[in-house]
Amino acid sequence: MTKPENELTWKDLEIGCIVTEPGNAGQYRTGDWRSQKPVHNFDRCIKCGLCQIFCPEGCIEQNTEGYFEANLFYCKGCGICARECWTKVITMVDEEE
């Protein structure tokens, strides 16, 4: 089987090349990859923002009331926010729940 003349394969790509437009990661729904999601109990939240600081994906945002919550569109369910929250506001639950 031969490939069309203008079609590249992975072997044709140079090391370090960017296949798509730079800065387009925001277009991908990476939250679909997770098996667990964070659930917040705002009754105990002191709005310290540690969850946002430690989130490796940068998907925790402050809402209009000043509370921080994960944008589930991007959250991969790593659980770091729950581990770093010393007031135990965040718990990780299975995605099916």
N, CA, C and O atoms as a CHARMM CRD file, in Angstrom:
* protein
*
  388
    1    1 MET  N      0.85600  -1.17500   0.00000 PROA 1      0.00000
    2    1 MET  CA     0.00000   0.00000   0.00000 PROA 1      0.00000
    3    1 MET  C      0.90300   1.24000   0.00000 PROA 1      0.00000
    4    1 MET  O      1.81100   1.35000   0.82300 PROA 1      0.00000
    5    2 THR  N      0.65500   2.14300  -0.89900 PROA 2      0.00000
    6    2 THR  CA     1.45100   3.36900  -0.96900 PROA 2      0.00000
    7    2 THR  C      0.64500   4.52700  -0.41000 PROA 2      0.00000
    8    2 THR  O     -0.58500   4.54100  -0.45600 PROA 2      0.00000
    9    3 LYS  N      1.37800   5.49800   0.12100 PROA 3      0.00000
   10    3 LYS  CA     0.70600   6.66300   0.69000 PROA 3      0.00000
   11    3 LYS  C      0.57300   7.74600  -0.37100 PROA 3      0.00000
   12    3 LYS  O      1.37400   7.80200  -1.30400 PROA 3      0.00000
   13    4 PRO  N     -0.42300   8.60000  -0.23400 PROA 4      0.00000
   14    4 PRO  CA    -0.54100   9.72200  -1.16600 PROA 4      0.00000
   15    4 PRO  C      0.71500  10.59100  -1.09000 PROA 4      0.00000
   16    4 PRO  O      1.37600  10.64800  -0.05300 PROA 4      0.00000
   17    5 GLU  N      1.02800  11.24900  -2.16700 PROA 5      0.00000
   18    5 GLU  CA     2.26000  12.01300  -2.28100 PROA 5      0.00000
   19    5 GLU  C      2.38900  13.11800  -1.23400 PROA 5      0.00000
   20    5 GLU  O      3.49900  13.38100  -0.77200 PROA 5      0.00000
   21    6 ASN  N      1.29900  13.77000  -0.84400 PROA 6      0.00000
   22    6 ASN  CA     1.37900  14.89500   0.08200 PROA 6      0.00000
   23    6 ASN  C      1.09100  14.50900   1.53000 PROA 6      0.00000
   24    6 ASN  O      0.99500  15.39600   2.37700 PROA 6      0.00000
   25    7 GLU  N      0.95100  13.23100   1.84600 PROA 7      0.00000
   26    7 GLU  CA     0.63900  12.79000   3.20400 PROA 7      0.00000
   27    7 GLU  C      1.91100  12.39000   3.94500 PROA 7      0.00000
   28    7 GLU  O      2.71100  11.60400   3.43700 PROA 7      0.00000
   29    8 LEU  N      2.09200  12.93400   5.14600 PROA 8      0.00000
   30    8 LEU  CA     3.25500  12.61100   5.96300 PROA 8      0.00000
   31    8 LEU  C      2.92100  11.49800   6.94300 PROA 8      0.00000
   32    8 LEU  O      1.78200  11.37800   7.39400 PROA 8      0.00000
   33    9 THR  N      3.90100  10.70200   7.26400 PROA 9      0.00000
   34    9 THR  CA     3.76300   9.73100   8.34900 PROA 9      0.00000
   35    9 THR  C      4.64200  10.19800   9.49100 PROA 9      0.00000
   36    9 THR  O      5.35900  11.18800   9.34600 PROA 9      0.00000
   37   10 TRP  N      4.60600   9.51300  10.62000 PROA 10     0.00000
   38   10 TRP  CA     5.41900   9.91400  11.76000 PROA 10     0.00000
   39   10 TRP  C      6.90200   9.84500  11.43500 PROA 10     0.00000
   40   10 TRP  O      7.69300  10.57200  12.03500 PROA 10     0.00000
   41   11 LYS  N      7.29600   8.99300  10.50500 PROA 11     0.00000
   42   11 LYS  CA     8.71100   8.87900  10.13000 PROA 11     0.00000
   43   11 LYS  C      9.18900  10.11100   9.36100 PROA 11     0.00000
   44   11 LYS  O     10.38600  10.39700   9.32200 PROA 11     0.00000
   45   12 ASP  N      8.26400  10.82800   8.76000 PROA 12     0.00000
   46   12 ASP  CA     8.62600  12.01600   7.98100 PROA 12     0.00000
   47   12 ASP  C      8.77300  13.26800   8.84100 PROA 12     0.00000
   48   12 ASP  O      9.28700  14.28100   8.36700 PROA 12     0.00000
   49   13 LEU  N      8.33500  13.21500  10.08600 PROA 13     0.00000
   50   13 LEU  CA     8.36600  14.38600  10.94900 PROA 13     0.00000
   51   13 LEU  C      9.74900  14.58600  11.55000 PROA 13     0.00000
   52   13 LEU  O     10.42000  13.62300  11.91900 PROA 13     0.00000
   53   14 GLU  N     10.16600  15.83100  11.64400 PROA 14     0.00000
   54   14 GLU  CA    11.45300  16.13500  12.25800 PROA 14     0.00000
   55   14 GLU  C     11.31100  16.11800  13.77200 PROA 14     0.00000
   56   14 GLU  O     10.22400  16.35200  14.30000 PROA 14     0.00000
   57   15 ILE  N     12.39900  15.84400  14.46700 PROA 15     0.00000
   58   15 ILE  CA    12.38900  15.81900  15.92700 PROA 15     0.00000
   59   15 ILE  C     12.00900  17.20400  16.44900 PROA 15     0.00000
   60   15 ILE  O     12.56500  18.21700  16.02600 PROA 15     0.00000
   61   16 GLY  N     11.06300  17.22600  17.36400 PROA 16     0.00000
   62   16 GLY  CA    10.64900  18.47500  17.98900 PROA 16     0.00000
   63   16 GLY  C      9.66300  19.29800  17.18600 PROA 16     0.00000
   64   16 GLY  O      9.35800  20.42700  17.56900 PROA 16     0.00000
   65   17 CYS  N      9.16100  18.77600  16.10100 PROA 17     0.00000
   66   17 CYS  CA     8.22700  19.56900  15.30200 PROA 17     0.00000
   67   17 CYS  C      6.85800  19.60500  15.97400 PROA 17     0.00000
   68   17 CYS  O      6.49300  18.69000  16.71200 PROA 17     0.00000
   69   18 ILE  N      6.12700  20.64400  15.71500 PROA 18     0.00000
   70   18 ILE  CA     4.77300  20.78900  16.23800 PROA 18     0.00000
   71   18 ILE  C      3.81400  20.49400  15.09200 PROA 18     0.00000
   72   18 ILE  O      3.84400  21.15600  14.05400 PROA 18     0.00000
   73   19 VAL  N      2.97400  19.50400  15.29200 PROA 19     0.00000
   74   19 VAL  CA     2.09300  19.05600  14.22500 PROA 19     0.00000
   75   19 VAL  C      0.89700  19.98700  14.05900 PROA 19     0.00000
   76   19 VAL  O      0.42900  20.19000  12.93900 PROA 19     0.00000
   77   20 THR  N      0.40400  20.54800  15.13900 PROA 20     0.00000
   78   20 THR  CA    -0.76600  21.42300  15.08000 PROA 20     0.00000
   79   20 THR  C     -0.35700  22.84000  15.45000 PROA 20     0.00000
   80   20 THR  O      0.81700  23.11800  15.69700 PROA 20     0.00000
   81   21 GLU  N     -1.32000  23.71100  15.48300 PROA 21     0.00000
   82   21 GLU  CA    -1.06900  25.09600  15.86300 PROA 21     0.00000
   83   21 GLU  C     -0.55100  25.16200  17.29500 PROA 21     0.00000
   84   21 GLU  O     -1.10300  24.48600  18.16300 PROA 21     0.00000
   85   22 PRO  N      0.47800  25.94100  17.57600 PROA 22     0.00000
   86   22 PRO  CA     0.93400  26.06900  18.95800 PROA 22     0.00000
   87   22 PRO  C     -0.13200  26.74200  19.82600 PROA 22     0.00000
   88   22 PRO  O     -0.88000  27.60200  19.36000 PROA 22     0.00000
   89   23 GLY  N     -0.18500  26.33200  21.09400 PROA 23     0.00000
   90   23 GLY  CA    -1.13400  26.93200  22.01900 PROA 23     0.00000
   91   23 GLY  C     -2.55300  26.42900  21.87100 PROA 23     0.00000
   92   23 GLY  O     -3.48500  27.10300  22.30900 PROA 23     0.00000
   93   24 ASN  N     -2.75000  25.26700  21.26900 PROA 24     0.00000
   94   24 ASN  CA    -4.10500  24.78200  21.03700 PROA 24     0.00000
   95   24 ASN  C     -4.54900  23.74300  22.06000 PROA 24     0.00000
   96   24 ASN  O     -5.58800  23.11200  21.86900 PROA 24     0.00000
   97   25 ALA  N     -3.79200  23.54700  23.14500 PROA 25     0.00000
   98   25 ALA  CA    -4.15300  22.52700  24.13100 PROA 25     0.00000
   99   25 ALA  C     -5.51000  22.79900  24.75400 PROA 25     0.00000
  100   25 ALA  O     -6.19100  21.86000  25.16600 PROA 25     0.00000
  101   26 GLY  N     -5.91800  24.05200  24.83400 PROA 26     0.00000
  102   26 GLY  CA    -7.21400  24.39700  25.40200 PROA 26     0.00000
  103   26 GLY  C     -8.39000  23.86300  24.61300 PROA 26     0.00000
  104   26 GLY  O     -9.51900  23.87400  25.10500 PROA 26     0.00000
  105   27 GLN  N     -8.15400  23.39900  23.41200 PROA 27     0.00000
  106   27 GLN  CA    -9.23000  22.87700  22.57900 PROA 27     0.00000
  107   27 GLN  C     -9.54500  21.41200  22.86900 PROA 27     0.00000
  108   27 GLN  O    -10.55300  20.88900  22.39200 PROA 27     0.00000
  109   28 TYR  N     -8.68900  20.74300  23.65100 PROA 28     0.00000
  110   28 TYR  CA    -8.84400  19.31000  23.86000 PROA 28     0.00000
  111   28 TYR  C     -9.47600  19.02100  25.20900 PROA 28     0.00000
  112   28 TYR  O     -9.04200  19.54900  26.23300 PROA 28     0.00000
  113   29 ARG  N    -10.47500  18.20500  25.20900 PROA 29     0.00000
  114   29 ARG  CA   -11.20900  17.84000  26.42400 PROA 29     0.00000
  115   29 ARG  C    -10.44400  16.73900  27.15800 PROA 29     0.00000
  116   29 ARG  O    -10.79100  15.56200  27.06200 PROA 29     0.00000
  117   30 THR  N     -9.40400  17.12900  27.88900 PROA 30     0.00000
  118   30 THR  CA    -8.56000  16.15900  28.57900 PROA 30     0.00000
  119   30 THR  C     -9.25200  15.54300  29.78400 PROA 30     0.00000
  120   30 THR  O     -8.78900  14.52100  30.29000 PROA 30     0.00000
  121   31 GLY  N    -10.33800  16.12500  30.25800 PROA 31     0.00000
  122   31 GLY  CA   -11.06300  15.56400  31.38700 PROA 31     0.00000
  123   31 GLY  C    -11.72500  14.23700  31.08400 PROA 31     0.00000
  124   31 GLY  O    -12.10100  13.51400  32.00700 PROA 31     0.00000
  125   32 ASP  N    -11.87400  13.90400  29.83400 PROA 32     0.00000
  126   32 ASP  CA   -12.47100  12.61500  29.46900 PROA 32     0.00000
  127   32 ASP  C    -11.57000  11.44300  29.80800 PROA 32     0.00000
  128   32 ASP  O    -12.00600  10.29400  29.75100 PROA 32     0.00000
  129   33 TRP  N    -10.32500  11.71100  30.15800 PROA 33     0.00000
  130   33 TRP  CA    -9.36000  10.64000  30.44200 PROA 33     0.00000
  131   33 TRP  C     -9.45100  10.12600  31.87100 PROA 33     0.00000
  132   33 TRP  O     -8.92700   9.05000  32.15700 PROA 33     0.00000
  133   34 ARG  N    -10.08500  10.84300  32.76400 PROA 34     0.00000
  134   34 ARG  CA    -9.99400  10.50900  34.18300 PROA 34     0.00000
  135   34 ARG  C    -10.94100   9.38100  34.57500 PROA 34     0.00000
  136   34 ARG  O    -11.94500   9.11700  33.91400 PROA 34     0.00000
  137   35 SER  N    -10.57700   8.71900  35.69000 PROA 35     0.00000
  138   35 SER  CA   -11.44000   7.70000  36.27300 PROA 35     0.00000
  139   35 SER  C    -12.02500   8.18900  37.59500 PROA 35     0.00000
  140   35 SER  O    -13.00000   7.62300  38.09100 PROA 35     0.00000
  141   36 GLN  N    -11.42900   9.24800  38.17100 PROA 36     0.00000
  142   36 GLN  CA   -11.96300   9.86900  39.37400 PROA 36     0.00000
  143   36 GLN  C    -12.06100  11.37000  39.16600 PROA 36     0.00000
  144   36 GLN  O    -11.35300  11.94800  38.34100 PROA 36     0.00000
  145   37 LYS  N    -12.95500  11.99200  39.93200 PROA 37     0.00000
  146   37 LYS  CA   -13.11400  13.44700  39.82800 PROA 37     0.00000
  147   37 LYS  C    -13.14700  14.04800  41.23100 PROA 37     0.00000
  148   37 LYS  O    -13.54300  13.37600  42.18400 PROA 37     0.00000
  149   38 PRO  N    -12.73300  15.31300  41.36200 PROA 38     0.00000
  150   38 PRO  CA   -12.79000  15.96400  42.66100 PROA 38     0.00000
  151   38 PRO  C    -14.19700  16.49300  42.95200 PROA 38     0.00000
  152   38 PRO  O    -14.86300  17.04700  42.07700 PROA 38     0.00000
  153   39 VAL  N    -14.62600  16.31000  44.19500 PROA 39     0.00000
  154   39 VAL  CA   -15.89500  16.85500  44.66100 PROA 39     0.00000
  155   39 VAL  C    -15.57300  17.77400  45.83200 PROA 39     0.00000
  156   39 VAL  O    -14.82800  17.40000  46.73700 PROA 39     0.00000
  157   40 HSD  N    -16.13700  18.97600  45.80900 PROA 40     0.00000
  158   40 HSD  CA   -15.83700  19.99500  46.80800 PROA 40     0.00000
  159   40 HSD  C    -16.96300  20.12300  47.82800 PROA 40     0.00000
  160   40 HSD  O    -18.14200  20.06100  47.48100 PROA 40     0.00000
  161   41 ASN  N    -16.58200  20.30200  49.09100 PROA 41     0.00000
  162   41 ASN  CA   -17.51200  20.59800  50.17200 PROA 41     0.00000
  163   41 ASN  C    -17.20500  22.02500  50.62600 PROA 41     0.00000
  164   41 ASN  O    -16.34800  22.22900  51.48600 PROA 41     0.00000
  165   42 PHE  N    -17.88100  22.99100  50.06800 PROA 42     0.00000
  166   42 PHE  CA   -17.56200  24.39100  50.31800 PROA 42     0.00000
  167   42 PHE  C    -17.88800  24.84500  51.74200 PROA 42     0.00000
  168   42 PHE  O    -17.48800  25.94100  52.13500 PROA 42     0.00000
  169   43 ASP  N    -18.60700  24.03100  52.52900 PROA 43     0.00000
  170   43 ASP  CA   -18.89400  24.39400  53.92000 PROA 43     0.00000
  171   43 ASP  C    -17.61500  24.52800  54.73800 PROA 43     0.00000
  172   43 ASP  O    -17.55800  25.32400  55.67500 PROA 43     0.00000
  173   44 ARG  N    -16.59000  23.75200  54.38800 PROA 44     0.00000
  174   44 ARG  CA   -15.32500  23.78400  55.13000 PROA 44     0.00000
  175   44 ARG  C    -14.24500  24.61100  54.43500 PROA 44     0.00000
  176   44 ARG  O    -13.17700  24.82100  55.00900 PROA 44     0.00000
  177   45 CYS  N    -14.49000  25.07000  53.25000 PROA 45     0.00000
  178   45 CYS  CA   -13.47000  25.76600  52.45900 PROA 45     0.00000
  179   45 CYS  C    -13.15200  27.13600  53.05600 PROA 45     0.00000
  180   45 CYS  O    -14.05400  27.89800  53.40500 PROA 45     0.00000
  181   46 ILE  N    -11.84900  27.43900  53.16900 PROA 46     0.00000
  182   46 ILE  CA   -11.41700  28.74800  53.67400 PROA 46     0.00000
  183   46 ILE  C    -10.87900  29.62700  52.54100 PROA 46     0.00000
  184   46 ILE  O    -10.32800  30.69900  52.78700 PROA 46     0.00000
  185   47 LYS  N    -11.04400  29.16800  51.31300 PROA 47     0.00000
  186   47 LYS  CA   -10.66200  29.92800  50.11100 PROA 47     0.00000
  187   47 LYS  C     -9.17100  30.26800  50.06800 PROA 47     0.00000
  188   47 LYS  O     -8.78000  31.35200  49.63300 PROA 47     0.00000
  189   48 CYS  N     -8.34100  29.31700  50.53000 PROA 48     0.00000
  190   48 CYS  CA    -6.89600  29.56300  50.56500 PROA 48     0.00000
  191   48 CYS  C     -6.24600  29.46400  49.18300 PROA 48     0.00000
  192   48 CYS  O     -5.22700  30.10700  48.93300 PROA 48     0.00000
  193   49 GLY  N     -6.82500  28.66400  48.28600 PROA 49     0.00000
  194   49 GLY  CA    -6.29400  28.53700  46.94000 PROA 49     0.00000
  195   49 GLY  C     -5.14000  27.56000  46.79100 PROA 49     0.00000
  196   49 GLY  O     -4.53100  27.50200  45.72300 PROA 49     0.00000
  197   50 LEU  N     -4.81500  26.78600  47.83000 PROA 50     0.00000
  198   50 LEU  CA    -3.73000  25.81500  47.71100 PROA 50     0.00000
  199   50 LEU  C     -4.01700  24.79100  46.61600 PROA 50     0.00000
  200   50 LEU  O     -3.10200  24.35200  45.91900 PROA 50     0.00000
  201   51 CYS  N     -5.27100  24.41600  46.46800 PROA 51     0.00000
  202   51 CYS  CA    -5.63800  23.45800  45.42700 PROA 51     0.00000
  203   51 CYS  C     -5.25500  24.00400  44.05000 PROA 51     0.00000
  204   51 CYS  O     -4.75900  23.26900  43.19600 PROA 51     0.00000
  205   52 GLN  N     -5.48700  25.28300  43.85100 PROA 52     0.00000
  206   52 GLN  CA    -5.15800  25.91100  42.56200 PROA 52     0.00000
  207   52 GLN  C     -3.64400  25.96800  42.35500 PROA 52     0.00000
  208   52 GLN  O     -3.15400  25.73900  41.24900 PROA 52     0.00000
  209   53 ILE  N     -2.91900  26.27000  43.41000 PROA 53     0.00000
  210   53 ILE  CA    -1.46200  26.37300  43.30700 PROA 53     0.00000
  211   53 ILE  C     -0.83300  25.04100  42.93300 PROA 53     0.00000
  212   53 ILE  O      0.08500  24.99600  42.11400 PROA 53     0.00000
  213   54 PHE  N     -1.32300  23.94700  43.53000 PROA 54     0.00000
  214   54 PHE  CA    -0.70800  22.64000  43.32300 PROA 54     0.00000
  215   54 PHE  C     -1.25500  21.87500  42.12300 PROA 54     0.00000
  216   54 PHE  O     -0.68700  20.85000  41.74900 PROA 54     0.00000
  217   55 CYS  N     -2.33200  22.33900  41.51500 PROA 55     0.00000
  218   55 CYS  CA    -2.91100  21.62800  40.36400 PROA 55     0.00000
  219   55 CYS  C     -1.93000  21.64100  39.19300 PROA 55     0.00000
  220   55 CYS  O     -1.61400  22.71000  38.67100 PROA 55     0.00000
  221   56 PRO  N     -1.44100  20.46800  38.77000 PROA 56     0.00000
  222   56 PRO  CA    -0.47000  20.43700  37.67800 PROA 56     0.00000
  223   56 PRO  C     -1.05900  20.82300  36.31800 PROA 56     0.00000
  224   56 PRO  O     -0.31800  21.18100  35.40200 PROA 56     0.00000
  225   57 GLU  N     -2.36600  20.75200  36.18300 PROA 57     0.00000
  226   57 GLU  CA    -3.01700  21.07600  34.91700 PROA 57     0.00000
  227   57 GLU  C     -3.49300  22.52100  34.85700 PROA 57     0.00000
  228   57 GLU  O     -3.85200  23.01300  33.78700 PROA 57     0.00000
  229   58 GLY  N     -3.49900  23.20300  35.99900 PROA 58     0.00000
  230   58 GLY  CA    -3.98900  24.57400  36.02300 PROA 58     0.00000
  231   58 GLY  C     -5.47400  24.67300  35.73100 PROA 58     0.00000
  232   58 GLY  O     -5.93100  25.67000  35.17000 PROA 58     0.00000
  233   59 CYS  N     -6.23200  23.65500  36.10200 PROA 59     0.00000
  234   59 CYS  CA    -7.65700  23.63200  35.75700 PROA 59     0.00000
  235   59 CYS  C     -8.55200  24.04100  36.91700 PROA 59     0.00000
  236   59 CYS  O     -9.77500  23.98800  36.79100 PROA 59     0.00000
  237   60 ILE  N     -7.97400  24.44800  38.04200 PROA 60     0.00000
  238   60 ILE  CA    -8.79400  24.89100  39.16600 PROA 60     0.00000
  239   60 ILE  C     -8.96200  26.39600  39.07000 PROA 60     0.00000
  240   60 ILE  O     -7.98800  27.14500  38.99000 PROA 60     0.00000
  241   61 GLU  N    -10.21100  26.82000  39.07900 PROA 61     0.00000
  242   61 GLU  CA   -10.54400  28.22500  38.88300 PROA 61     0.00000
  243   61 GLU  C    -11.34900  28.74000  40.07000 PROA 61     0.00000
  244   61 GLU  O    -12.04000  27.97200  40.73900 PROA 61     0.00000
  245   62 GLN  N    -11.25900  30.02300  40.32400 PROA 62     0.00000
  246   62 GLN  CA   -12.04200  30.64800  41.39100 PROA 62     0.00000
  247   62 GLN  C    -13.39800  31.06400  40.83300 PROA 62     0.00000
  248   62 GLN  O    -13.48300  31.72600  39.79900 PROA 62     0.00000
  249   63 ASN  N    -14.46000  30.66300  41.53800 PROA 63     0.00000
  250   63 ASN  CA   -15.79800  31.02500  41.05500 PROA 63     0.00000
  251   63 ASN  C    -16.19600  32.40400  41.58300 PROA 63     0.00000
  252   63 ASN  O    -15.40800  33.05400  42.27000 PROA 63     0.00000
  253   64 THR  N    -17.38500  32.84400  41.27400 PROA 64     0.00000
  254   64 THR  CA   -17.82700  34.19900  41.63300 PROA 64     0.00000
  255   64 THR  C    -17.96800  34.39600  43.14000 PROA 64     0.00000
  256   64 THR  O    -17.95500  35.53000  43.61800 PROA 64     0.00000
  257   65 GLU  N    -18.10300  33.30000  43.89300 PROA 65     0.00000
  258   65 GLU  CA   -18.21400  33.39500  45.35000 PROA 65     0.00000
  259   65 GLU  C    -16.85200  33.30200  46.03900 PROA 65     0.00000
  260   65 GLU  O    -16.77500  33.35300  47.26700 PROA 65     0.00000
  261   66 GLY  N    -15.78500  33.16500  45.26200 PROA 66     0.00000
  262   66 GLY  CA   -14.44100  33.09400  45.81700 PROA 66     0.00000
  263   66 GLY  C    -13.93700  31.69800  46.12100 PROA 66     0.00000
  264   66 GLY  O    -12.80300  31.53500  46.57200 PROA 66     0.00000
  265   67 TYR  N    -14.76100  30.68700  45.88300 PROA 67     0.00000
  266   67 TYR  CA   -14.34400  29.30500  46.10100 PROA 67     0.00000
  267   67 TYR  C    -13.59600  28.79800  44.87400 PROA 67     0.00000
  268   67 TYR  O    -13.80700  29.26700  43.75500 PROA 67     0.00000
  269   68 PHE  N    -12.72400  27.83700  45.11100 PROA 68     0.00000
  270   68 PHE  CA   -11.95500  27.24100  44.01800 PROA 68     0.00000
  271   68 PHE  C    -12.56300  25.89300  43.67400 PROA 68     0.00000
  272   68 PHE  O    -12.88100  25.10100  44.56100 PROA 68     0.00000
  273   69 GLU  N    -12.72100  25.63700  42.38100 PROA 69     0.00000
  274   69 GLU  CA   -13.24400  24.34400  41.94600 PROA 69     0.00000
  275   69 GLU  C    -12.62300  23.96200  40.61700 PROA 69     0.00000
  276   69 GLU  O    -12.23000  24.81500  39.82100 PROA 69     0.00000
  277   70 ALA  N    -12.54400  22.65900  40.39800 PROA 70     0.00000
  278   70 ALA  CA   -11.90900  22.14300  39.19400 PROA 70     0.00000
  279   70 ALA  C    -12.82900  22.29500  37.98900 PROA 70     0.00000
  280   70 ALA  O    -14.03200  22.04700  38.07100 PROA 70     0.00000
  281   71 ASN  N    -12.24700  22.70100  36.88400 PROA 71     0.00000
  282   71 ASN  CA   -12.95300  22.71600  35.60800 PROA 71     0.00000
  283   71 ASN  C    -12.86600  21.29000  35.07100 PROA 71     0.00000
  284   71 ASN  O    -11.81300  20.86200  34.59800 PROA 71     0.00000
  285   72 LEU  N    -13.96500  20.56400  35.14600 PROA 72     0.00000
  286   72 LEU  CA   -13.95200  19.14500  34.78800 PROA 72     0.00000
  287   72 LEU  C    -13.72400  18.90800  33.30300 PROA 72     0.00000
  288   72 LEU  O    -13.51500  17.76900  32.88700 PROA 72     0.00000
  289   73 PHE  N    -13.76100  19.95000  32.50900 PROA 73     0.00000
  290   73 PHE  CA   -13.44600  19.83700  31.09100 PROA 73     0.00000
  291   73 PHE  C    -11.97200  19.44900  30.91700 PROA 73     0.00000
  292   73 PHE  O    -11.61600  18.73000  29.98300 PROA 73     0.00000
  293   74 TYR  N    -11.11600  19.94000  31.83400 PROA 74     0.00000
  294   74 TYR  CA    -9.67700  19.70300  31.74000 PROA 74     0.00000
  295   74 TYR  C     -9.10800  18.81400  32.83700 PROA 74     0.00000
  296   74 TYR  O     -8.02700  18.25400  32.65700 PROA 74     0.00000
  297   75 CYS  N     -9.79100  18.66300  33.96400 PROA 75     0.00000
  298   75 CYS  CA    -9.27700  17.90800  35.10800 PROA 75     0.00000
  299   75 CYS  C     -9.04900  16.44500  34.72600 PROA 75     0.00000
  300   75 CYS  O     -9.93600  15.78700  34.18100 PROA 75     0.00000
  301   76 LYS  N     -7.84200  15.94500  35.02200 PROA 76     0.00000
  302   76 LYS  CA    -7.51100  14.55600  34.70600 PROA 76     0.00000
  303   76 LYS  C     -7.68600  13.62500  35.89300 PROA 76     0.00000
  304   76 LYS  O     -7.43900  12.42400  35.78200 PROA 76     0.00000
  305   77 GLY  N     -8.11100  14.17000  37.03300 PROA 77     0.00000
  306   77 GLY  CA    -8.40600  13.32700  38.19300 PROA 77     0.00000
  307   77 GLY  C     -7.18800  12.80000  38.91400 PROA 77     0.00000
  308   77 GLY  O     -7.23500  11.70300  39.47000 PROA 77     0.00000
  309   78 CYS  N     -6.10500  13.54200  38.92300 PROA 78     0.00000
  310   78 CYS  CA    -4.86800  13.06200  39.55900 PROA 78     0.00000
  311   78 CYS  C     -4.97700  13.03300  41.08000 PROA 78     0.00000
  312   78 CYS  O     -4.28100  12.24600  41.72300 PROA 78     0.00000
  313   79 GLY  N     -5.83300  13.87000  41.67600 PROA 79     0.00000
  314   79 GLY  CA    -6.04100  13.87100  43.11400 PROA 79     0.00000
  315   79 GLY  C     -5.06100  14.71200  43.90800 PROA 79     0.00000
  316   79 GLY  O     -5.12300  14.72100  45.13800 PROA 79     0.00000
  317   80 ILE  N     -4.17000  15.41100  43.25200 PROA 80     0.00000
  318   80 ILE  CA    -3.20500  16.24100  43.97100 PROA 80     0.00000
  319   80 ILE  C     -3.92100  17.33700  44.75400 PROA 80     0.00000
  320   80 ILE  O     -3.52000  17.65500  45.87400 PROA 80     0.00000
  321   81 CYS  N     -4.96000  17.91000  44.19000 PROA 81     0.00000
  322   81 CYS  CA    -5.70700  18.96200  44.90000 PROA 81     0.00000
  323   81 CYS  C     -6.27500  18.42600  46.21200 PROA 81     0.00000
  324   81 CYS  O     -6.23900  19.11600  47.23100 PROA 81     0.00000
  325   82 ALA  N     -6.79100  17.21500  46.19300 PROA 82     0.00000
  326   82 ALA  CA    -7.36600  16.61400  47.40100 PROA 82     0.00000
  327   82 ALA  C     -6.28600  16.32800  48.43900 PROA 82     0.00000
  328   82 ALA  O     -6.50600  16.52400  49.63400 PROA 82     0.00000
  329   83 ARG  N     -5.12300  15.86700  47.99000 PROA 83     0.00000
  330   83 ARG  CA    -4.03200  15.58700  48.92600 PROA 83     0.00000
  331   83 ARG  C     -3.47600  16.85400  49.55000 PROA 83     0.00000
  332   83 ARG  O     -3.06700  16.83300  50.71100 PROA 83     0.00000
  333   84 GLU  N     -3.45000  17.95200  48.81700 PROA 84     0.00000
  334   84 GLU  CA    -2.86900  19.20000  49.31200 PROA 84     0.00000
  335   84 GLU  C     -3.84800  20.04400  50.12200 PROA 84     0.00000
  336   84 GLU  O     -3.42800  20.95700  50.83300 PROA 84     0.00000
  337   85 CYS  N     -5.13300  19.75900  50.02800 PROA 85     0.00000
  338   85 CYS  CA    -6.14200  20.53200  50.75700 PROA 85     0.00000
  339   85 CYS  C     -6.13500  20.10800  52.22600 PROA 85     0.00000
  340   85 CYS  O     -6.64700  19.04400  52.57500 PROA 85     0.00000
  341   86 TRP  N     -5.55400  20.94300  53.07800 PROA 86     0.00000
  342   86 TRP  CA    -5.40700  20.56800  54.48700 PROA 86     0.00000
  343   86 TRP  C     -6.71700  20.66300  55.26200 PROA 86     0.00000
  344   86 TRP  O     -6.80800  20.12200  56.36400 PROA 86     0.00000
  345   87 THR  N     -7.73400  21.33400  54.72300 PROA 87     0.00000
  346   87 THR  CA    -9.04200  21.37400  55.37600 PROA 87     0.00000
  347   87 THR  C     -9.95100  20.24400  54.88600 PROA 87     0.00000
  348   87 THR  O    -11.09900  20.13800  55.31700 PROA 87     0.00000
  349   88 LYS  N     -9.44500  19.41700  54.00100 PROA 88     0.00000
  350   88 LYS  CA   -10.16000  18.23900  53.47800 PROA 88     0.00000
  351   88 LYS  C    -11.48800  18.59900  52.82800 PROA 88     0.00000
  352   88 LYS  O    -12.49000  17.90700  53.00300 PROA 88     0.00000
  353   89 VAL  N    -11.47700  19.69500  52.07700 PROA 89     0.00000
  354   89 VAL  CA   -12.66100  20.13300  51.34400 PROA 89     0.00000
  355   89 VAL  C    -12.89100  19.25200  50.12100 PROA 89     0.00000
  356   89 VAL  O    -14.03200  19.02000  49.72200 PROA 89     0.00000
  357   90 ILE  N    -11.81600  18.76700  49.53600 PROA 90     0.00000
  358   90 ILE  CA   -11.89400  18.02300  48.27700 PROA 90     0.00000
  359   90 ILE  C    -11.73200  16.54000  48.52200 PROA 90     0.00000
  360   90 ILE  O    -10.78800  16.11500  49.18900 PROA 90     0.00000
  361   91 THR  N    -12.64100  15.75500  47.99000 PROA 91     0.00000
  362   91 THR  CA   -12.52200  14.30100  48.01500 PROA 91     0.00000
  363   91 THR  C    -12.60700  13.80600  46.57200 PROA 91     0.00000
  364   91 THR  O    -13.29200  14.39300  45.73400 PROA 91     0.00000
  365   92 MET  N    -11.91200  12.74100  46.31400 PROA 92     0.00000
  366   92 MET  CA   -11.93500  12.13500  44.98100 PROA 92     0.00000
  367   92 MET  C    -12.96400  11.01100  44.98500 PROA 92     0.00000
  368   92 MET  O    -12.96300  10.15600  45.87100 PROA 92     0.00000
  369   93 VAL  N    -13.83500  11.02100  43.99100 PROA 93     0.00000
  370   93 VAL  CA   -14.85400   9.98300  43.85400 PROA 93     0.00000
  371   93 VAL  C    -14.73900   9.36800  42.45700 PROA 93     0.00000
  372   93 VAL  O    -14.25100  10.00300  41.52200 PROA 93     0.00000
  373   94 ASP  N    -15.19000   8.14300  42.33900 PROA 94     0.00000
  374   94 ASP  CA   -15.18100   7.49600  41.02900 PROA 94     0.00000
  375   94 ASP  C    -16.03300   8.28200  40.05200 PROA 94     0.00000
  376   94 ASP  O    -17.05800   8.84900  40.43100 PROA 94     0.00000
  377   95 GLU  N    -15.62500   8.31600  38.83000 PROA 95     0.00000
  378   95 GLU  CA   -16.28800   9.10600  37.78800 PROA 95     0.00000
  379   95 GLU  C    -17.74100   8.69400  37.60900 PROA 95     0.00000
  380   95 GLU  O    -18.56300   9.54100  37.25900 PROA 95     0.00000
  381   96 GLU  N    -18.09100   7.44400  37.83000 PROA 96     0.00000
  382   96 GLU  CA   -19.46700   6.97700  37.63200 PROA 96     0.00000
  383   96 GLU  C    -20.42700   7.59600  38.63100 PROA 96     0.00000
  384   96 GLU  O    -21.62700   7.66100  38.36500 PROA 96     0.00000
  385   97 GLU  N    -19.92400   8.05900  39.78700 PROA 97     0.00000
  386   97 GLU  CA   -20.79900   8.59600  40.83500 PROA 97     0.00000
  387   97 GLU  C    -21.31400   9.96000  40.49200 PROA 97     0.00000
  388   97 GLU  O    -22.06300  10.55100  41.27000 PROA 97     0.00000
